[in-house]
Amino acid sequence: MDVRLTILIGVLVALCVVGYAFNSDFLGETNISIMLRLASAIGVVSVGMTFVIISGGIDLSVGSMVALASVWMTTVATQEYGPFVMVICAMLVGLGAGLINGVLIAYGKIVPFIATLAMFASARGLAERLSNRETQTVEDQAFRDFFRGDILGIPVLIWMLAIVFAVGWVLLNRTTFGRRTFAIGGNTEAARLAGINVKWHTTLVYALAGLCCGIAAIMVVARATSGSSTNGQFYELDAIAAVVIGGTLLSGGRGTLIGTLIGVLIFTVVNSIFTQNNLDTSTQNIAKGVIIVGAVLLQTLTTRTRKT
């Protein structure tokens, strides 16, 4: 096993022990289920973010795309057609927004930071316009019953995270798409000379990230039984942090979805510990900052060690 993953697992186990020390029910079935459901949406977003960062890019718009998809799928007009159309609508909205990002970056040659920052603002603004800044309640009982229910005793939201993660892992590690993603992030010019259509592949990577945001929107709406333009706030920061903590290089070319998943779980456990001990949000944010800095320093030290 990779040294970084071993360290991450050790950190996760240590945090769970700390949580248990404060609350004997911390590792109980109920609390674990709650934590995994809370981690599900940001976990799915982080899968897409992992592909983007490995390819050498960045996406600051994931939270806004989640908000836009959640609002669009919960409008009265969309809900009239039933849960299937609601789900497809969310996925198409996310996919479409991701495609726009990809086209602007790959073919418009706009820096990823600027292109996704523009989507960050415009998608949130469109969500506010569609919802008139009001929360849209899900009236469809079939949607609520299914996505808030469970299969074989496991919540549907956790199943969704597991499926997206499994598909993402296979796509990244067992397909040409994944190999091309690593190649582009490692050396764009070398990838182009090797015959990879860098522009088209980059577009697909951002489209994939958008699709993940659409799926995450479904999960957010299922959990809150409503759509709102405020959904997905700070998801971009949490997703990037989880990916970096998981060992993916911000410069691209190297990363792992298993590490990303552990990163998501670490943040979820930290939030749960702080919440159960009535610590304020500012303290949580300070702890997140310390964790992120520690992860980046670990990356730097590991990279220097390998070079020497």
C-alpha positions as YAML, in Angstrom:
chain: A
units: angstrom
residues:
- id: 1
  name: MET
  ca: [0.00, 0.00, 0.00]
- id: 2
  name: ASP
  ca: [1.16, 3.55, -0.77]
- id: 3
  name: VAL
  ca: [2.73, 5.30, 2.22]
- id: 4
  name: ARG
  ca: [0.40, 8.31, 1.87]
- id: 5
  name: LEU
  ca: [-2.69, 6.09, 1.94]
- id: 6
  name: THR
  ca: [-1.35, 4.28, 5.00]
- id: 7
  name: ILE
  ca: [-0.88, 7.61, 6.78]
- id: 8
  name: LEU
  ca: [-4.37, 8.79, 5.74]
- id: 9
  name: ILE
  ca: [-5.97, 5.61, 7.06]
- id: 10
  name: GLY
  ca: [-4.03, 6.05, 10.29]
- id: 11
  name: VAL
  ca: [-5.32, 9.62, 10.62]
- id: 12
  name: LEU
  ca: [-8.89, 8.49, 9.95]
- id: 13
  name: VAL
  ca: [-8.64, 5.71, 12.56]
- id: 14
  name: ALA
  ca: [-7.12, 8.13, 15.09]
- id: 15
  name: LEU
  ca: [-9.96, 10.61, 14.55]
- id: 16
  name: CYS
  ca: [-12.53, 7.84, 15.04]
- id: 17
  name: VAL
  ca: [-10.84, 6.89, 18.32]
- id: 18
  name: VAL
  ca: [-10.98, 10.54, 19.44]
- id: 19
  name: GLY
  ca: [-14.67, 10.71, 18.51]
- id: 20
  name: TYR
  ca: [-15.34, 7.52, 20.46]
- id: 21
  name: ALA
  ca: [-13.48, 8.90, 23.47]
- id: 22
  name: PHE
  ca: [-15.85, 11.88, 23.58]
- id: 23
  name: ASN
  ca: [-18.99, 9.88, 22.74]
- id: 24
  name: SER
  ca: [-19.34, 6.11, 23.13]
- id: 25
  name: ASP
  ca: [-22.05, 6.11, 20.46]
- id: 26
  name: PHE
  ca: [-19.76, 7.76, 17.90]
- id: 27
  name: LEU
  ca: [-18.97, 4.46, 16.17]
- id: 28
  name: GLY
  ca: [-22.50, 3.16, 16.53]
- id: 29
  name: GLU
  ca: [-24.48, 2.10, 13.48]
- id: 30
  name: THR
  ca: [-26.75, 5.15, 13.65]
- id: 31
  name: ASN
  ca: [-23.95, 7.73, 13.80]
- id: 32
  name: ILE
  ca: [-21.91, 6.00, 11.08]
- id: 33
  name: SER
  ca: [-24.98, 5.97, 8.83]
- id: 34
  name: ILE
  ca: [-25.54, 9.68, 9.48]
- id: 35
  name: MET
  ca: [-21.91, 10.54, 8.72]
- id: 36
  name: LEU
  ca: [-21.89, 8.54, 5.49]
- id: 37
  name: ARG
  ca: [-25.11, 10.19, 4.32]
- id: 38
  name: LEU
  ca: [-23.63, 13.61, 5.07]
- id: 39
  name: ALA
  ca: [-20.48, 12.63, 3.15]
- id: 40
  name: SER
  ca: [-22.36, 11.22, 0.15]
- id: 41
  name: ALA
  ca: [-22.99, 14.38, -1.88]
- id: 42
  name: ILE
  ca: [-19.58, 15.98, -1.37]
- id: 43
  name: GLY
  ca: [-18.05, 12.56, -1.99]
- id: 44
  name: VAL
  ca: [-19.66, 12.36, -5.43]
- id: 45
  name: VAL
  ca: [-18.55, 15.92, -6.25]
- id: 46
  name: SER
  ca: [-15.02, 15.00, -5.15]
- id: 47
  name: VAL
  ca: [-14.94, 12.07, -7.59]
- id: 48
  name: GLY
  ca: [-15.41, 14.50, -10.48]
- id: 49
  name: MET
  ca: [-12.95, 16.96, -8.94]
- id: 50
  name: THR
  ca: [-10.30, 14.22, -8.76]
- id: 51
  name: PHE
  ca: [-10.46, 13.72, -12.53]
- id: 52
  name: VAL
  ca: [-10.23, 17.48, -13.11]
- id: 53
  name: ILE
  ca: [-7.20, 17.99, -10.86]
- id: 54
  name: ILE
  ca: [-5.39, 14.90, -12.17]
- id: 55
  name: SER
  ca: [-5.80, 16.35, -15.68]
- id: 56
  name: GLY
  ca: [-4.05, 19.51, -14.49]
- id: 57
  name: GLY
  ca: [-7.15, 21.67, -14.09]
- id: 58
  name: ILE
  ca: [-9.31, 23.10, -11.34]
- id: 59
  name: ASP
  ca: [-13.06, 23.62, -10.98]
- id: 60
  name: LEU
  ca: [-14.34, 26.37, -8.70]
- id: 61
  name: SER
  ca: [-17.93, 26.07, -9.92]
- id: 62
  name: VAL
  ca: [-19.00, 22.69, -8.54]
- id: 63
  name: GLY
  ca: [-21.04, 24.16, -5.67]
- id: 64
  name: SER
  ca: [-22.89, 26.53, -8.00]
- id: 65
  name: MET
  ca: [-23.60, 23.71, -10.46]
- id: 66
  name: VAL
  ca: [-25.09, 21.67, -7.61]
- id: 67
  name: ALA
  ca: [-27.30, 24.65, -6.70]
- id: 68
  name: LEU
  ca: [-28.44, 25.19, -10.30]
- id: 69
  name: ALA
  ca: [-29.24, 21.51, -10.85]
- id: 70
  name: SER
  ca: [-31.10, 21.27, -7.53]
- id: 71
  name: VAL
  ca: [-33.25, 24.31, -8.36]
- id: 72
  name: TRP
  ca: [-33.98, 23.24, -11.92]
- id: 73
  name: MET
  ca: [-35.06, 19.74, -10.90]
- id: 74
  name: THR
  ca: [-37.43, 21.06, -8.22]
- id: 75
  name: THR
  ca: [-39.33, 23.66, -10.24]
- id: 76
  name: VAL
  ca: [-43.08, 23.07, -10.40]
- id: 77
  name: ALA
  ca: [-42.84, 22.43, -14.15]
- id: 78
  name: THR
  ca: [-40.20, 19.72, -13.70]
- id: 79
  name: GLN
  ca: [-41.92, 18.02, -10.75]
- id: 80
  name: GLU
  ca: [-45.11, 17.65, -12.78]
- id: 81
  name: TYR
  ca: [-43.39, 15.00, -14.91]
- id: 82
  name: GLY
  ca: [-42.42, 12.81, -11.97]
- id: 83
  name: PRO
  ca: [-39.22, 11.63, -10.25]
- id: 84
  name: PHE
  ca: [-37.59, 10.12, -13.37]
- id: 85
  name: VAL
  ca: [-37.68, 13.44, -15.21]
- id: 86
  name: MET
  ca: [-36.44, 15.24, -12.08]
- id: 87
  name: VAL
  ca: [-33.40, 12.95, -11.91]
- id: 88
  name: ILE
  ca: [-32.63, 13.22, -15.63]
- id: 89
  name: CYS
  ca: [-33.05, 17.01, -15.47]
- id: 90
  name: ALA
  ca: [-30.50, 17.35, -12.65]
- id: 91
  name: MET
  ca: [-27.97, 15.17, -14.46]
- id: 92
  name: LEU
  ca: [-28.42, 17.01, -17.78]
- id: 93
  name: VAL
  ca: [-28.10, 20.43, -16.14]
- id: 94
  name: GLY
  ca: [-24.88, 19.37, -14.41]
- id: 95
  name: LEU
  ca: [-23.55, 17.78, -17.59]
- id: 96
  name: GLY
  ca: [-24.41, 20.87, -19.64]
- id: 97
  name: ALA
  ca: [-22.72, 23.27, -17.24]
- id: 98
  name: GLY
  ca: [-19.64, 21.04, -17.14]
- id: 99
  name: LEU
  ca: [-19.53, 20.93, -20.93]
- id: 100
  name: ILE
  ca: [-19.60, 24.73, -21.06]
- id: 101
  name: ASN
  ca: [-16.63, 24.81, -18.68]
- id: 102
  name: GLY
  ca: [-14.76, 22.28, -20.79]
- id: 103
  name: VAL
  ca: [-15.40, 24.06, -24.09]
- id: 104
  name: LEU
  ca: [-14.33, 27.43, -22.68]
- id: 105
  name: ILE
  ca: [-11.14, 25.94, -21.26]
- id: 106
  name: ALA
  ca: [-10.18, 23.56, -24.07]
- id: 107
  name: TYR
  ca: [-11.35, 25.43, -27.16]
- id: 108
  name: GLY
  ca: [-11.67, 28.99, -25.85]
- id: 109
  name: LYS
  ca: [-8.25, 28.66, -24.21]
- id: 110
  name: ILE
  ca: [-9.47, 30.36, -21.04]
- id: 111
  name: VAL
  ca: [-7.52, 29.54, -17.89]
- id: 112
  name: PRO
  ca: [-9.50, 26.96, -15.81]
- id: 113
  name: PHE
  ca: [-9.47, 29.24, -12.77]
- id: 114
  name: ILE
  ca: [-11.15, 32.07, -14.70]
- id: 115
  name: ALA
  ca: [-13.57, 29.92, -16.71]
- id: 116
  name: THR
  ca: [-14.87, 28.05, -13.68]
- id: 117
  name: LEU
  ca: [-14.93, 31.23, -11.60]
- id: 118
  name: ALA
  ca: [-17.27, 32.69, -14.22]
- id: 119
  name: MET
  ca: [-19.47, 29.58, -13.99]
- id: 120
  name: PHE
  ca: [-19.32, 29.85, -10.20]
- id: 121
  name: ALA
  ca: [-20.97, 33.26, -10.40]
- id: 122
  name: SER
  ca: [-23.33, 32.73, -13.34]
- id: 123
  name: ALA
  ca: [-24.71, 29.33, -12.29]
- id: 124
  name: ARG
  ca: [-25.51, 30.59, -8.80]
- id: 125
  name: GLY
  ca: [-27.11, 33.70, -10.29]
- id: 126
  name: LEU
  ca: [-29.23, 31.63, -12.66]
- id: 127
  name: ALA
  ca: [-30.30, 29.41, -9.76]
- id: 128
  name: GLU
  ca: [-31.41, 32.51, -7.85]
- id: 129
  name: ARG
  ca: [-33.34, 33.77, -10.86]
- id: 130
  name: LEU
  ca: [-35.10, 30.43, -11.45]
- id: 131
  name: SER
  ca: [-36.08, 30.01, -7.80]
- id: 132
  name: ASN
  ca: [-36.71, 33.70, -7.16]
- id: 133
  name: ARG
  ca: [-34.43, 33.13, -4.14]
- id: 134
  name: GLU
  ca: [-37.06, 30.89, -2.56]
- id: 135
  name: THR
  ca: [-36.77, 27.31, -1.35]
- id: 136
  name: GLN
  ca: [-38.65, 24.90, -3.64]
- id: 137
  name: THR
  ca: [-40.16, 21.97, -1.74]
- id: 138
  name: VAL
  ca: [-40.25, 18.52, -3.32]
- id: 139
  name: GLU
  ca: [-43.90, 17.53, -3.53]
- id: 140
  name: ASP
  ca: [-43.38, 14.23, -5.35]
- id: 141
  name: GLN
  ca: [-43.81, 11.55, -2.70]
- id: 142
  name: ALA
  ca: [-42.29, 8.79, -4.86]
- id: 143
  name: PHE
  ca: [-39.02, 10.74, -5.12]
- id: 144
  name: ARG
  ca: [-38.90, 11.33, -1.39]
- id: 145
  name: ASP
  ca: [-39.75, 7.73, -0.51]
- id: 146
  name: PHE
  ca: [-37.09, 6.23, -2.78]
- id: 147
  name: PHE
  ca: [-34.12, 8.51, -2.19]
- id: 148
  name: ARG
  ca: [-34.75, 8.83, 1.53]
- id: 149
  name: GLY
  ca: [-35.25, 5.08, 1.86]
- id: 150
  name: ASP
  ca: [-32.82, 2.19, 1.98]
- id: 151
  name: ILE
  ca: [-31.88, -0.94, 0.06]
- id: 152
  name: LEU
  ca: [-30.85, -4.04, 2.03]
- id: 153
  name: GLY
  ca: [-30.75, -1.88, 5.14]
- id: 154
  name: ILE
  ca: [-28.31, 0.63, 3.63]
- id: 155
  name: PRO
  ca: [-29.53, 4.17, 2.77]
- id: 156
  name: VAL
  ca: [-29.93, 4.87, -0.96]
- id: 157
  name: LEU
  ca: [-27.61, 7.88, -0.69]
- id: 158
  name: ILE
  ca: [-24.77, 5.65, 0.50]
- id: 159
  name: TRP
  ca: [-25.45, 3.23, -2.37]
- id: 160
  name: MET
  ca: [-25.25, 6.16, -4.80]
- id: 161
  name: LEU
  ca: [-21.87, 7.23, -3.40]
- id: 162
  name: ALA
  ca: [-20.58, 3.65, -3.61]
- id: 163
  name: ILE
  ca: [-21.73, 3.24, -7.22]
- id: 164
  name: VAL
  ca: [-20.29, 6.57, -8.40]
- id: 165
  name: PHE
  ca: [-17.02, 5.83, -6.62]
- id: 166
  name: ALA
  ca: [-16.80, 2.31, -8.11]
- id: 167
  name: VAL
  ca: [-17.54, 3.53, -11.64]
- id: 168
  name: GLY
  ca: [-15.06, 6.40, -11.22]
- id: 169
  name: TRP
  ca: [-12.35, 4.02, -9.95]
- id: 170
  name: VAL
  ca: [-12.78, 1.69, -12.93]
- id: 171
  name: LEU
  ca: [-12.83, 4.64, -15.35]
- id: 172
  name: LEU
  ca: [-9.66, 6.13, -13.85]
- id: 173
  name: ASN
  ca: [-7.63, 2.96, -13.36]
- id: 174
  name: ARG
  ca: [-8.85, 0.44, -15.91]
- id: 175
  name: THR
  ca: [-9.70, 2.39, -19.06]
- id: 176
  name: THR
  ca: [-8.01, 4.42, -21.78]
- id: 177
  name: PHE
  ca: [-9.92, 7.47, -20.53]
- id: 178
  name: GLY
  ca: [-8.14, 7.27, -17.20]
- id: 179
  name: ARG
  ca: [-4.71, 6.75, -18.73]
- id: 180
  name: ARG
  ca: [-5.24, 9.75, -21.00]
- id: 181
  name: THR
  ca: [-6.31, 11.86, -18.01]
- id: 182
  name: PHE
  ca: [-3.06, 11.05, -16.20]
- id: 183
  name: ALA
  ca: [-1.05, 11.68, -19.38]
- id: 184
  name: ILE
  ca: [-2.57, 15.11, -19.97]
- id: 185
  name: GLY
  ca: [-2.00, 16.14, -16.37]
- id: 186
  name: GLY
  ca: [1.57, 14.89, -16.41]
- id: 187
  name: ASN
  ca: [2.65, 16.56, -19.64]
- id: 188
  name: THR
  ca: [0.10, 18.12, -21.99]
- id: 189
  name: GLU
  ca: [2.50, 18.50, -24.93]
- id: 190
  name: ALA
  ca: [3.76, 14.93, -24.64]
- id: 191
  name: ALA
  ca: [0.16, 13.71, -24.53]
- id: 192
  name: ARG
  ca: [-0.64, 15.66, -27.69]
- id: 193
  name: LEU
  ca: [2.41, 14.27, -29.49]
- id: 194
  name: ALA
  ca: [1.33, 10.78, -28.42]
- id: 195
  name: GLY
  ca: [-1.86, 11.24, -30.42]
- id: 196
  name: ILE
  ca: [-4.29, 12.18, -27.62]
- id: 197
  name: ASN
  ca: [-6.95, 14.72, -28.57]
- id: 198
  name: VAL
  ca: [-6.18, 16.93, -25.58]
- id: 199
  name: LYS
  ca: [-8.93, 19.49, -26.23]
- id: 200
  name: TRP
  ca: [-11.71, 16.93, -26.58]
- id: 201
  name: HIS
  ca: [-10.52, 14.91, -23.59]
- id: 202
  name: THR
  ca: [-10.30, 18.02, -21.41]
- id: 203
  name: THR
  ca: [-13.87, 18.89, -22.39]
- id: 204
  name: LEU
  ca: [-15.01, 15.39, -21.38]
- id: 205
  name: VAL
  ca: [-13.23, 15.63, -18.02]
- id: 206
  name: TYR
  ca: [-15.09, 18.83, -17.12]
- id: 207
  name: ALA
  ca: [-18.34, 17.34, -18.43]
- id: 208
  name: LEU
  ca: [-17.78, 14.37, -16.11]
- id: 209
  name: ALA
  ca: [-17.28, 16.74, -13.18]
- id: 210
  name: GLY
  ca: [-20.53, 18.50, -14.10]
- id: 211
  name: LEU
  ca: [-22.38, 15.17, -14.28]
- id: 212
  name: CYS
  ca: [-21.13, 14.33, -10.79]
- id: 213
  name: CYS
  ca: [-22.52, 17.69, -9.62]
- id: 214
  name: GLY
  ca: [-25.89, 16.81, -11.13]
- id: 215
  name: ILE
  ca: [-25.92, 13.50, -9.23]
- id: 216
  name: ALA
  ca: [-24.86, 15.28, -6.04]
- id: 217
  name: ALA
  ca: [-27.76, 17.72, -6.52]
- id: 218
  name: ILE
  ca: [-30.18, 14.79, -6.49]
- id: 219
  name: MET
  ca: [-28.66, 13.64, -3.21]
- id: 220
  name: VAL
  ca: [-28.81, 17.12, -1.66]
- id: 221
  name: VAL
  ca: [-32.45, 17.53, -2.68]
- id: 222
  name: ALA
  ca: [-33.28, 14.07, -1.33]
- id: 223
  name: ARG
  ca: [-31.70, 14.87, 2.02]
- id: 224
  name: ALA
  ca: [-33.33, 18.31, 2.36]
- id: 225
  name: THR
  ca: [-36.53, 17.48, 0.37]
- id: 226
  name: SER
  ca: [-36.10, 20.87, -1.31]
- id: 227
  name: GLY
  ca: [-34.09, 22.75, -3.90]
- id: 228
  name: SER
  ca: [-32.44, 26.09, -3.19]
- id: 229
  name: SER
  ca: [-29.96, 28.47, -4.75]
- id: 230
  name: THR
  ca: [-27.96, 28.23, -1.50]
- id: 231
  name: ASN
  ca: [-27.32, 24.51, -1.94]
- id: 232
  name: GLY
  ca: [-23.73, 23.45, -2.50]
- id: 233
  name: GLN
  ca: [-22.13, 26.42, -0.81]
- id: 234
  name: PHE
  ca: [-18.38, 25.86, -0.20]
- id: 235
  name: TYR
  ca: [-18.54, 22.48, -1.96]
- id: 236
  name: GLU
  ca: [-15.71, 23.61, -4.21]
- id: 237
  name: LEU
  ca: [-13.46, 24.20, -1.21]
- id: 238
  name: ASP
  ca: [-14.40, 20.94, 0.51]
- id: 239
  name: ALA
  ca: [-13.96, 18.92, -2.69]
- id: 240
  name: ILE
  ca: [-10.57, 20.43, -3.53]
- id: 241
  name: ALA
  ca: [-9.44, 19.93, 0.06]
- id: 242
  name: ALA
  ca: [-10.55, 16.27, 0.08]
- id: 243
  name: VAL
  ca: [-8.78, 15.61, -3.23]
- id: 244
  name: VAL
  ca: [-5.54, 17.26, -2.07]
- id: 245
  name: ILE
  ca: [-5.61, 15.49, 1.28]
- id: 246
  name: GLY
  ca: [-6.13, 12.24, -0.63]
- id: 247
  name: GLY
  ca: [-2.76, 12.67, -2.32]
- id: 248
  name: THR
  ca: [-3.72, 14.10, -5.73]
- id: 249
  name: LEU
  ca: [-1.15, 16.63, -6.93]
- id: 250
  name: LEU
  ca: [-2.55, 20.09, -7.64]
- id: 251
  name: SER
  ca: [-0.14, 20.27, -10.57]
- id: 252
  name: GLY
  ca: [-1.80, 17.20, -12.09]
- id: 253
  name: GLY
  ca: [-0.54, 13.86, -13.35]
- id: 254
  name: ARG
  ca: [-0.95, 11.87, -10.15]
- id: 255
  name: GLY
  ca: [-3.86, 10.99, -7.88]
- id: 256
  name: THR
  ca: [-6.11, 8.32, -6.48]
- id: 257
  name: LEU
  ca: [-9.83, 8.07, -5.86]
- id: 258
  name: ILE
  ca: [-9.29, 5.90, -2.80]
- id: 259
  name: GLY
  ca: [-7.28, 8.73, -1.26]
- id: 260
  name: THR
  ca: [-10.02, 11.19, -2.17]
- id: 261
  name: LEU
  ca: [-12.64, 9.04, -0.46]
- id: 262
  name: ILE
  ca: [-10.53, 8.85, 2.69]
- id: 263
  name: GLY
  ca: [-10.09, 12.63, 2.53]
- id: 264
  name: VAL
  ca: [-13.86, 13.09, 2.40]
- id: 265
  name: LEU
  ca: [-14.31, 10.74, 5.36]
- id: 266
  name: ILE
  ca: [-11.63, 12.56, 7.38]
- id: 267
  name: PHE
  ca: [-13.45, 15.88, 6.99]
- id: 268
  name: THR
  ca: [-16.79, 14.25, 7.75]
- id: 269
  name: VAL
  ca: [-15.46, 12.69, 10.98]
- id: 270
  name: VAL
  ca: [-13.87, 15.99, 12.03]
- id: 271
  name: ASN
  ca: [-17.13, 17.85, 11.44]
- id: 272
  name: SER
  ca: [-19.06, 15.21, 13.38]
- id: 273
  name: ILE
  ca: [-16.67, 15.39, 16.35]
- id: 274
  name: PHE
  ca: [-16.91, 19.18, 16.48]
- id: 275
  name: THR
  ca: [-20.67, 19.24, 16.03]
- id: 276
  name: GLN
  ca: [-21.30, 16.67, 18.75]
- id: 277
  name: ASN
  ca: [-19.09, 18.64, 21.13]
- id: 278
  name: ASN
  ca: [-20.81, 21.96, 20.32]
- id: 279
  name: LEU
  ca: [-17.70, 23.58, 18.87]
- id: 280
  name: ASP
  ca: [-18.40, 26.55, 16.64]
- id: 281
  name: THR
  ca: [-17.93, 26.71, 12.87]
- id: 282
  name: SER
  ca: [-14.87, 28.94, 13.10]
- id: 283
  name: THR
  ca: [-13.03, 26.25, 15.08]
- id: 284
  name: GLN
  ca: [-13.99, 23.67, 12.45]
- id: 285
  name: ASN
  ca: [-12.64, 25.89, 9.69]
- id: 286
  name: ILE
  ca: [-9.35, 26.41, 11.54]
- id: 287
  name: ALA
  ca: [-8.99, 22.64, 11.90]
- id: 288
  name: LYS
  ca: [-9.71, 22.16, 8.18]
- id: 289
  name: GLY
  ca: [-7.06, 24.70, 7.33]
- id: 290
  name: VAL
  ca: [-4.48, 22.94, 9.48]
- id: 291
  name: ILE
  ca: [-5.34, 19.59, 7.88]
- id: 292
  name: ILE
  ca: [-5.05, 21.01, 4.35]
- id: 293
  name: VAL
  ca: [-1.67, 22.65, 5.07]
- id: 294
  name: GLY
  ca: [-0.42, 19.42, 6.63]
- id: 295
  name: ALA
  ca: [-1.53, 17.43, 3.57]
- id: 296
  name: VAL
  ca: [0.22, 19.81, 1.16]
- id: 297
  name: LEU
  ca: [3.42, 19.74, 3.23]
- id: 298
  name: LEU
  ca: [3.29, 15.94, 3.20]
- id: 299
  name: GLN
  ca: [2.90, 16.01, -0.59]
- id: 300
  name: THR
  ca: [5.89, 18.34, -0.93]
- id: 301
  name: LEU
  ca: [8.12, 16.26, 1.33]
- id: 302
  name: THR
  ca: [7.14, 13.04, -0.45]
- id: 303
  name: THR
  ca: [7.80, 14.57, -3.87]
- id: 304
  name: ARG
  ca: [11.24, 15.84, -2.79]
- id: 305
  name: THR
  ca: [12.12, 12.44, -1.33]
- id: 306
  name: ARG
  ca: [11.23, 10.69, -4.59]
- id: 307
  name: LYS
  ca: [13.30, 13.13, -6.64]
- id: 308
  name: THR
  ca: [16.34, 12.59, -4.45]
...
